[in-house]
């Protein structure tokens, strides 16, 4: 359960950090917005080190699926675009893949 919270926190930190750059470069927001954005990206990198996995690559691969699902949620809640059925289906497929990678018997 802790691992799921770490992945969700890492995804939110990365999305927020990257969105700061998007807001600055694409939405004309002031450059100071990059300061919390960079801090958020540092938090993202740190959080991924807390994942309970013996291999970084496996943790990163699993994270990718979580990141995609959280990005679709961000699309809806932060940007105001309602995800369509293809967004939902794609995110669901990614979550299944992430579960297979992290929880598969070894």
Secondary structure, 3 states (H helix, E strand, C coil): CHHHHHHHHHHHHHHHHHHHHHHHHHCCCCCCHHHHHHHHHHHHHHHHCCCCCCCHHHHHHHHHHHHHHHHHHHHHHCCCCCCCHHHHHHHHHHHHHHHHHHHCCC
